[in-house]
Amino acid sequence: MAIDLPEVNLLLEERTPPQIAAWAAAQFGGDLVMSSSFGAESAVLLHMAIQNSPRIRVIMVDTGYLFPETYAFMESLRKRFDLNVWVYRTHQDPVKYLHDKAEAFDWRNDVDSCCGANKNEPFDRAMKELAPAAWLRGIRRDQADTRASRQIVEWSRRNNCYAISPLLPWSNRQIGLYMKEHELPYHPLVEKGYLSIGCNPLSCTRPVLPGEDPRAGRWAGKEKTECGLHVDQSLDSAKL
Ligand code: SF4
């Protein structure tokens, strides 16, 4: 199914995120998946998605380094929303992986390799196996410079499907209002200052200080700002 991306994006920029999620469900039906990190505000997109696609397949990558609170949060949302969660993990034993590389590989200094092995490979495998026509994701333009120019609907060459980002135009305040309106929970670590939550090691996620950017706690002190799942060669024109 080819979509005229400029036309569709023009149309969807005028719609609210719940309306965009509804458009995605109407357009792609059961051929739609979503990804969730079960992070700080993940309940928002999960809630929007299941209003129109109650059995949508939710891809969750378990890197092996997640906070115990993340697993508990996933389980509580899974029960509350009766979510259809598909957990993917690396095919490598993370302990063995580190041990084998121990002499020459300080993974804390090579976060790209660690994200590549434990996050990107399982996610790419999930997308290959599930082979959706479209993928709902929770990125927002105000989260990072790398996300500021993203379009609501893009063609993902990497995953061979459309990538749809309903929350793209929303601010923290709008997210907060939606959560309040629908009585949605934040990840339990938010109250401890973790406003963007990835993996457990302090070098990957730390609490943020008052006034800091919510993503300042991710890979703090490193150039890295993205795990890689949302880094892609995308087209802004119609699917070729
Ligand atoms: S966020 Fe950190 S621990 Fe998690 S996969 Fe990436 S580098 Fe590894």
py3Dmol code that shows the C-alpha trace and the ligand (Angstrom):
import py3Dmol

protein = """\
ATOM      1  CA  MET A   1       0.000   0.000   0.000  1.00  0.00           C
ATOM      2  CA  ALA A   2       1.636   3.228  -1.127  1.00  0.00           C
ATOM      3  CA  ILE A   3       0.869   6.417   0.731  1.00  0.00           C
ATOM      4  CA  ASP A   4       1.404   9.965  -0.457  1.00  0.00           C
ATOM      5  CA  LEU A   5       3.528  11.017   2.512  1.00  0.00           C
ATOM      6  CA  PRO A   6       3.559  14.805   1.991  1.00  0.00           C
ATOM      7  CA  GLU A   7      -0.227  14.831   1.616  1.00  0.00           C
ATOM      8  CA  VAL A   8      -0.835  12.540   4.584  1.00  0.00           C
ATOM      9  CA  ASN A   9       1.568  14.441   6.826  1.00  0.00           C
ATOM     10  CA  LEU A  10      -0.107  17.729   5.945  1.00  0.00           C
ATOM     11  CA  LEU A  11      -3.427  16.215   6.929  1.00  0.00           C
ATOM     12  CA  LEU A  12      -2.184  14.574  10.132  1.00  0.00           C
ATOM     13  CA  GLU A  13      -0.375  17.694  11.396  1.00  0.00           C
ATOM     14  CA  GLU A  14      -3.897  19.090  11.896  1.00  0.00           C
ATOM     15  CA  ARG A  15      -5.042  16.072  13.892  1.00  0.00           C
ATOM     16  CA  THR A  16      -4.580  15.245  17.569  1.00  0.00           C
ATOM     17  CA  PRO A  17      -2.416  12.252  18.618  1.00  0.00           C
ATOM     18  CA  PRO A  18      -5.486  10.107  19.457  1.00  0.00           C
ATOM     19  CA  GLN A  19      -6.867  10.916  16.004  1.00  0.00           C
ATOM     20  CA  ILE A  20      -3.539   9.968  14.408  1.00  0.00           C
ATOM     21  CA  ALA A  21      -3.556   6.632  16.264  1.00  0.00           C
ATOM     22  CA  ALA A  22      -7.135   6.071  15.040  1.00  0.00           C
ATOM     23  CA  TRP A  23      -6.070   6.915  11.460  1.00  0.00           C
ATOM     24  CA  ALA A  24      -3.237   4.368  11.699  1.00  0.00           C
ATOM     25  CA  ALA A  25      -5.597   1.647  12.908  1.00  0.00           C
ATOM     26  CA  ALA A  26      -8.112   2.397  10.141  1.00  0.00           C
ATOM     27  CA  GLN A  27      -5.389   2.488   7.509  1.00  0.00           C
ATOM     28  CA  PHE A  28      -3.410  -0.614   8.489  1.00  0.00           C
ATOM     29  CA  GLY A  29      -5.734  -2.747  10.630  1.00  0.00           C
ATOM     30  CA  GLY A  30      -4.014  -5.888  11.930  1.00  0.00           C
ATOM     31  CA  ASP A  31      -0.893  -5.074   9.941  1.00  0.00           C
ATOM     32  CA  LEU A  32       0.058  -2.507  12.559  1.00  0.00           C
ATOM     33  CA  VAL A  33       2.530  -3.088  15.425  1.00  0.00           C
ATOM     34  CA  MET A  34       3.864  -0.765  18.075  1.00  0.00           C
ATOM     35  CA  SER A  35       7.038  -0.600  20.109  1.00  0.00           C
ATOM     36  CA  SER A  36       7.176   0.285  23.763  1.00  0.00           C
ATOM     37  CA  SER A  37      10.067   0.626  26.182  1.00  0.00           C
ATOM     38  CA  PHE A  38       7.613   0.679  29.085  1.00  0.00           C
ATOM     39  CA  GLY A  39       9.376   3.869  30.082  1.00  0.00           C
ATOM     40  CA  ALA A  40       8.367   7.075  31.856  1.00  0.00           C
ATOM     41  CA  GLU A  41       5.255   7.966  29.852  1.00  0.00           C
ATOM     42  CA  SER A  42       4.752   4.822  27.801  1.00  0.00           C
ATOM     43  CA  ALA A  43       1.214   4.381  29.120  1.00  0.00           C
ATOM     44  CA  VAL A  44       0.099   7.248  26.854  1.00  0.00           C
ATOM     45  CA  LEU A  45       0.745   5.654  23.457  1.00  0.00           C
ATOM     46  CA  LEU A  46      -0.291   2.213  24.713  1.00  0.00           C
ATOM     47  CA  HIS A  47      -3.600   3.679  25.857  1.00  0.00           C
ATOM     48  CA  MET A  48      -4.156   5.493  22.547  1.00  0.00           C
ATOM     49  CA  ALA A  49      -3.283   2.439  20.472  1.00  0.00           C
ATOM     50  CA  ILE A  50      -5.595   0.001  22.207  1.00  0.00           C
ATOM     51  CA  GLN A  51      -8.601   2.303  21.844  1.00  0.00           C
ATOM     52  CA  ASN A  52      -8.637   1.356  18.157  1.00  0.00           C
ATOM     53  CA  SER A  53      -6.463  -1.784  18.025  1.00  0.00           C
ATOM     54  CA  PRO A  54      -7.047  -3.759  21.243  1.00  0.00           C
ATOM     55  CA  ARG A  55      -4.867  -6.698  20.117  1.00  0.00           C
ATOM     56  CA  ILE A  56      -2.069  -4.690  18.550  1.00  0.00           C
ATOM     57  CA  ARG A  57       1.268  -6.499  18.875  1.00  0.00           C
ATOM     58  CA  VAL A  58       3.470  -4.549  21.288  1.00  0.00           C
ATOM     59  CA  ILE A  59       7.191  -5.136  20.708  1.00  0.00           C
ATOM     60  CA  MET A  60       9.300  -4.808  23.841  1.00  0.00           C
ATOM     61  CA  VAL A  61      13.069  -5.287  23.701  1.00  0.00           C
ATOM     62  CA  ASP A  62      14.489  -6.707  26.902  1.00  0.00           C
ATOM     63  CA  THR A  63      18.170  -5.755  26.819  1.00  0.00           C
ATOM     64  CA  GLY A  64      18.962  -7.749  29.947  1.00  0.00           C
ATOM     65  CA  TYR A  65      19.918  -4.531  31.721  1.00  0.00           C
ATOM     66  CA  LEU A  66      16.500  -3.079  32.486  1.00  0.00           C
ATOM     67  CA  PHE A  67      15.476  -1.824  35.899  1.00  0.00           C
ATOM     68  CA  PRO A  68      13.430  -4.286  37.990  1.00  0.00           C
ATOM     69  CA  GLU A  69      10.813  -1.524  38.161  1.00  0.00           C
ATOM     70  CA  THR A  70      10.488  -1.626  34.346  1.00  0.00           C
ATOM     71  CA  TYR A  71       9.536  -5.307  34.350  1.00  0.00           C
ATOM     72  CA  ALA A  72       7.021  -4.664  37.153  1.00  0.00           C
ATOM     73  CA  PHE A  73       5.598  -1.654  35.278  1.00  0.00           C
ATOM     74  CA  MET A  74       5.258  -3.682  32.075  1.00  0.00           C
ATOM     75  CA  GLU A  75       3.424  -6.398  33.934  1.00  0.00           C
ATOM     76  CA  SER A  76       1.031  -3.988  35.595  1.00  0.00           C
ATOM     77  CA  LEU A  77       0.193  -2.287  32.271  1.00  0.00           C
ATOM     78  CA  ARG A  78      -0.082  -5.649  30.519  1.00  0.00           C
ATOM     79  CA  LYS A  79      -2.700  -6.744  33.039  1.00  0.00           C
ATOM     80  CA  ARG A  80      -4.546  -3.434  33.128  1.00  0.00           C
ATOM     81  CA  PHE A  81      -4.840  -3.094  29.331  1.00  0.00           C
ATOM     82  CA  ASP A  82      -4.747  -6.816  28.463  1.00  0.00           C
ATOM     83  CA  LEU A  83      -1.769  -6.042  26.216  1.00  0.00           C
ATOM     84  CA  ASN A  84      -0.479  -8.386  23.543  1.00  0.00           C
ATOM     85  CA  VAL A  85       3.237  -7.975  24.413  1.00  0.00           C
ATOM     86  CA  TRP A  86       5.966  -9.633  22.338  1.00  0.00           C
ATOM     87  CA  VAL A  87       9.260  -9.596  24.207  1.00  0.00           C
ATOM     88  CA  TYR A  88      12.449  -9.907  22.162  1.00  0.00           C
ATOM     89  CA  ARG A  89      15.919 -10.488  23.621  1.00  0.00           C
ATOM     90  CA  THR A  90      19.368 -10.785  22.178  1.00  0.00           C
ATOM     91  CA  HIS A  91      20.328 -14.234  20.973  1.00  0.00           C
ATOM     92  CA  GLN A  92      23.627 -13.720  22.735  1.00  0.00           C
ATOM     93  CA  ASP A  93      24.003 -14.493  26.408  1.00  0.00           C
ATOM     94  CA  PRO A  94      24.705 -10.980  27.746  1.00  0.00           C
ATOM     95  CA  VAL A  95      26.989 -12.331  30.494  1.00  0.00           C
ATOM     96  CA  LYS A  96      28.896 -14.553  28.086  1.00  0.00           C
ATOM     97  CA  TYR A  97      28.986 -11.720  25.564  1.00  0.00           C
ATOM     98  CA  LEU A  98      30.664  -9.463  28.087  1.00  0.00           C
ATOM     99  CA  HIS A  99      32.948 -12.235  29.365  1.00  0.00           C
ATOM    100  CA  ASP A 100      34.147 -13.164  25.882  1.00  0.00           C
ATOM    101  CA  LYS A 101      35.016  -9.583  25.187  1.00  0.00           C
ATOM    102  CA  ALA A 102      36.272  -8.794  28.677  1.00  0.00           C
ATOM    103  CA  GLU A 103      39.909  -8.318  27.782  1.00  0.00           C
ATOM    104  CA  ALA A 104      39.486  -5.860  24.996  1.00  0.00           C
ATOM    105  CA  PHE A 105      35.957  -4.623  25.499  1.00  0.00           C
ATOM    106  CA  ASP A 106      34.895  -2.159  28.126  1.00  0.00           C
ATOM    107  CA  TRP A 107      31.207  -2.050  27.326  1.00  0.00           C
ATOM    108  CA  ARG A 108      30.646   1.062  29.424  1.00  0.00           C
ATOM    109  CA  ASN A 109      32.868   2.869  26.977  1.00  0.00           C
ATOM    110  CA  ASP A 110      31.339   1.206  23.954  1.00  0.00           C
ATOM    111  CA  VAL A 111      27.664   1.835  24.470  1.00  0.00           C
ATOM    112  CA  ASP A 112      27.017   1.744  20.723  1.00  0.00           C
ATOM    113  CA  SER A 113      28.160  -1.876  20.524  1.00  0.00           C
ATOM    114  CA  CYS A 114      26.117  -2.777  23.579  1.00  0.00           C
ATOM    115  CA  CYS A 115      22.976  -1.086  22.184  1.00  0.00           C
ATOM    116  CA  GLY A 116      23.683  -2.733  18.838  1.00  0.00           C
ATOM    117  CA  ALA A 117      23.834  -6.224  20.310  1.00  0.00           C
ATOM    118  CA  ASN A 118      21.190  -5.929  22.995  1.00  0.00           C
ATOM    119  CA  LYS A 119      18.699  -3.474  21.604  1.00  0.00           C
ATOM    120  CA  ASN A 120      18.949  -3.019  17.861  1.00  0.00           C
ATOM    121  CA  GLU A 121      19.516  -6.625  16.824  1.00  0.00           C
ATOM    122  CA  PRO A 122      16.489  -7.971  18.745  1.00  0.00           C
ATOM    123  CA  PHE A 123      14.325  -5.116  17.486  1.00  0.00           C
ATOM    124  CA  ASP A 124      15.359  -5.569  13.871  1.00  0.00           C
ATOM    125  CA  ARG A 125      14.675  -9.296  14.225  1.00  0.00           C
ATOM    126  CA  ALA A 126      11.224  -8.552  15.672  1.00  0.00           C
ATOM    127  CA  MET A 127      10.359  -6.298  12.755  1.00  0.00           C
ATOM    128  CA  LYS A 128      11.594  -8.876  10.288  1.00  0.00           C
ATOM    129  CA  GLU A 129       9.616 -11.687  11.882  1.00  0.00           C
ATOM    130  CA  LEU A 130       6.395  -9.732  12.422  1.00  0.00           C
ATOM    131  CA  ALA A 131       6.754  -7.941   9.071  1.00  0.00           C
ATOM    132  CA  PRO A 132       4.150  -5.228   9.757  1.00  0.00           C
ATOM    133  CA  ALA A 133       2.936  -2.729   7.191  1.00  0.00           C
ATOM    134  CA  ALA A 134       3.289   0.003   9.791  1.00  0.00           C
ATOM    135  CA  TRP A 135       4.830   0.632  13.189  1.00  0.00           C
ATOM    136  CA  LEU A 136       3.561   3.003  15.890  1.00  0.00           C
ATOM    137  CA  ARG A 137       6.288   4.593  17.990  1.00  0.00           C
ATOM    138  CA  GLY A 138       6.333   7.105  20.830  1.00  0.00           C
ATOM    139  CA  ILE A 139       8.996   9.641  19.839  1.00  0.00           C
ATOM    140  CA  ARG A 140       8.379  13.400  20.219  1.00  0.00           C
ATOM    141  CA  ARG A 141       9.984  16.335  18.452  1.00  0.00           C
ATOM    142  CA  ASP A 142      10.919  18.100  21.678  1.00  0.00           C
ATOM    143  CA  GLN A 143      12.860  15.131  23.082  1.00  0.00           C
ATOM    144  CA  ALA A 144      16.077  15.569  21.095  1.00  0.00           C
ATOM    145  CA  ASP A 145      17.573  17.546  18.231  1.00  0.00           C
ATOM    146  CA  THR A 146      17.695  14.320  16.244  1.00  0.00           C
ATOM    147  CA  ARG A 147      13.890  14.129  16.473  1.00  0.00           C
ATOM    148  CA  ALA A 148      13.017  17.770  15.808  1.00  0.00           C
ATOM    149  CA  SER A 149      12.506  17.412  12.064  1.00  0.00           C
ATOM    150  CA  ARG A 150      10.786  14.014  12.036  1.00  0.00           C
ATOM    151  CA  GLN A 151       7.481  13.627  10.217  1.00  0.00           C
ATOM    152  CA  ILE A 152       4.390  11.970  11.677  1.00  0.00           C
ATOM    153  CA  VAL A 153       4.466   9.298   8.986  1.00  0.00           C
ATOM    154  CA  GLU A 154       7.770   8.223   7.429  1.00  0.00           C
ATOM    155  CA  TRP A 155       8.837   5.312   5.335  1.00  0.00           C
ATOM    156  CA  SER A 156      11.369   3.249   7.260  1.00  0.00           C
ATOM    157  CA  ARG A 157      13.811   1.662   4.856  1.00  0.00           C
ATOM    158  CA  ARG A 158      15.442  -0.158   7.711  1.00  0.00           C
ATOM    159  CA  ASN A 159      12.231  -1.895   8.758  1.00  0.00           C
ATOM    160  CA  ASN A 160      10.502  -1.915   5.383  1.00  0.00           C
ATOM    161  CA  CYS A 161       7.321  -0.380   6.755  1.00  0.00           C
ATOM    162  CA  TYR A 162       5.735   2.943   7.612  1.00  0.00           C
ATOM    163  CA  ALA A 163       6.811   4.487  10.936  1.00  0.00           C
ATOM    164  CA  ILE A 164       4.008   6.483  12.539  1.00  0.00           C
ATOM    165  CA  SER A 165       4.653   8.809  15.484  1.00  0.00           C
ATOM    166  CA  PRO A 166       1.334  10.108  16.873  1.00  0.00           C
ATOM    167  CA  LEU A 167       2.930  11.909  19.839  1.00  0.00           C
ATOM    168  CA  LEU A 168       5.460  13.790  17.707  1.00  0.00           C
ATOM    169  CA  PRO A 169       3.949  17.293  18.170  1.00  0.00           C
ATOM    170  CA  TRP A 170       3.095  16.995  21.853  1.00  0.00           C
ATOM    171  CA  SER A 171       4.906  18.675  24.771  1.00  0.00           C
ATOM    172  CA  ASN A 172       5.493  17.322  28.280  1.00  0.00           C
ATOM    173  CA  ARG A 173       2.517  19.345  29.451  1.00  0.00           C
ATOM    174  CA  GLN A 174       0.167  17.804  26.870  1.00  0.00           C
ATOM    175  CA  ILE A 175       1.416  14.334  27.803  1.00  0.00           C
ATOM    176  CA  GLY A 176       0.797  15.122  31.468  1.00  0.00           C
ATOM    177  CA  LEU A 177      -2.723  16.364  30.775  1.00  0.00           C
ATOM    178  CA  TYR A 178      -3.584  13.200  28.804  1.00  0.00           C
ATOM    179  CA  MET A 179      -2.239  11.044  31.624  1.00  0.00           C
ATOM    180  CA  LYS A 180      -4.295  12.919  34.167  1.00  0.00           C
ATOM    181  CA  GLU A 181      -7.447  12.794  32.051  1.00  0.00           C
ATOM    182  CA  HIS A 182      -7.169   9.016  31.625  1.00  0.00           C
ATOM    183  CA  GLU A 183      -5.674   8.297  35.051  1.00  0.00           C
ATOM    184  CA  LEU A 184      -2.578   6.694  33.545  1.00  0.00           C
ATOM    185  CA  PRO A 185       0.465   5.815  35.667  1.00  0.00           C
ATOM    186  CA  TYR A 186       4.016   7.045  35.140  1.00  0.00           C
ATOM    187  CA  HIS A 187       6.896   4.577  35.423  1.00  0.00           C
ATOM    188  CA  PRO A 188       7.580   4.203  39.165  1.00  0.00           C
ATOM    189  CA  LEU A 189      11.109   5.656  38.832  1.00  0.00           C
ATOM    190  CA  VAL A 190       9.767   9.013  37.604  1.00  0.00           C
ATOM    191  CA  GLU A 191       9.123  10.075  41.179  1.00  0.00           C
ATOM    192  CA  LYS A 192      12.810   9.416  41.882  1.00  0.00           C
ATOM    193  CA  GLY A 193      13.923  11.829  39.168  1.00  0.00           C
ATOM    194  CA  TYR A 194      14.299   9.442  36.223  1.00  0.00           C
ATOM    195  CA  LEU A 195      12.399  11.299  33.504  1.00  0.00           C
ATOM    196  CA  SER A 196      13.648   9.211  30.581  1.00  0.00           C
ATOM    197  CA  ILE A 197      14.272   5.583  31.389  1.00  0.00           C
ATOM    198  CA  GLY A 198      16.460   3.147  29.521  1.00  0.00           C
ATOM    199  CA  CYS A 199      18.847   0.588  30.960  1.00  0.00           C
ATOM    200  CA  ASN A 200      19.895   0.272  34.557  1.00  0.00           C
ATOM    201  CA  PRO A 201      23.619   1.135  34.552  1.00  0.00           C
ATOM    202  CA  LEU A 202      24.230   4.704  35.685  1.00  0.00           C
ATOM    203  CA  SER A 203      26.244   5.313  32.533  1.00  0.00           C
ATOM    204  CA  CYS A 204      23.041   4.690  30.535  1.00  0.00           C
ATOM    205  CA  THR A 205      20.332   6.209  32.729  1.00  0.00           C
ATOM    206  CA  ARG A 206      20.666   8.537  35.676  1.00  0.00           C
ATOM    207  CA  PRO A 207      18.123  10.753  37.427  1.00  0.00           C
ATOM    208  CA  VAL A 208      17.971  14.303  36.087  1.00  0.00           C
ATOM    209  CA  LEU A 209      18.488  17.398  38.190  1.00  0.00           C
ATOM    210  CA  PRO A 210      15.844  20.142  38.505  1.00  0.00           C
ATOM    211  CA  GLY A 211      15.842  22.216  35.321  1.00  0.00           C
ATOM    212  CA  GLU A 212      17.745  19.641  33.268  1.00  0.00           C
ATOM    213  CA  ASP A 213      16.379  18.313  30.005  1.00  0.00           C
ATOM    214  CA  PRO A 214      14.410  15.079  30.647  1.00  0.00           C
ATOM    215  CA  ARG A 215      16.813  13.140  28.389  1.00  0.00           C
ATOM    216  CA  ALA A 216      19.935  14.591  30.032  1.00  0.00           C
ATOM    217  CA  GLY A 217      20.126  11.445  32.131  1.00  0.00           C
ATOM    218  CA  ARG A 218      20.567   9.163  29.122  1.00  0.00           C
ATOM    219  CA  TRP A 219      24.209   8.222  28.402  1.00  0.00           C
ATOM    220  CA  ALA A 220      25.226  11.327  30.370  1.00  0.00           C
ATOM    221  CA  GLY A 221      28.639  12.687  29.446  1.00  0.00           C
ATOM    222  CA  LYS A 222      28.687  10.843  26.128  1.00  0.00           C
ATOM    223  CA  GLU A 223      27.925  12.038  22.618  1.00  0.00           C
ATOM    224  CA  LYS A 224      25.272   9.369  22.305  1.00  0.00           C
ATOM    225  CA  THR A 225      21.628  10.544  22.389  1.00  0.00           C
ATOM    226  CA  GLU A 226      19.803   7.642  20.739  1.00  0.00           C
ATOM    227  CA  CYS A 227      19.882   3.880  21.252  1.00  0.00           C
ATOM    228  CA  GLY A 228      19.546   3.496  17.503  1.00  0.00           C
ATOM    229  CA  LEU A 229      15.992   2.186  17.088  1.00  0.00           C
ATOM    230  CA  HIS A 230      14.840   5.516  15.705  1.00  0.00           C
ATOM    231  CA  VAL A 231      17.890   6.213  13.583  1.00  0.00           C
ATOM    232  CA  ASP A 232      16.969   5.440  10.046  1.00  0.00           C
ATOM    233  CA  GLN A 233      17.209   6.455   6.453  1.00  0.00           C
ATOM    234  CA  SER A 234      13.700   7.708   5.876  1.00  0.00           C
ATOM    235  CA  LEU A 235      11.931   9.128   2.910  1.00  0.00           C
ATOM    236  CA  ASP A 236       9.684  12.156   3.060  1.00  0.00           C
ATOM    237  CA  SER A 237       8.127  11.481  -0.307  1.00  0.00           C
ATOM    238  CA  ALA A 238       5.774   8.729  -1.360  1.00  0.00           C
ATOM    239  CA  LYS A 239       6.926   5.176  -0.887  1.00  0.00           C
ATOM    240  CA  LEU A 240       9.094   4.145  -3.775  1.00  0.00           C
TER     241      LEU A 240
END
"""
ligand_1 = """\
8
SF4
S 21.235 1.482 26.999
Fe 23.196 0.845 27.933
S 22.953 -1.226 28.810
Fe 21.191 -0.755 27.454
S 21.725 -1.727 25.534
Fe 22.381 0.426 25.392
S 24.508 0.543 26.167
Fe 23.643 -1.498 26.717
"""
view = py3Dmol.view(width=600, height=400)
view.addModel(protein, "pdb")
view.setStyle({"model": 0}, {"cartoon": {"style": "trace"}})
view.addModel(ligand_1, "xyz")
view.setStyle({"model": 1}, {"stick": {}})
view.zoomTo()
view.show()
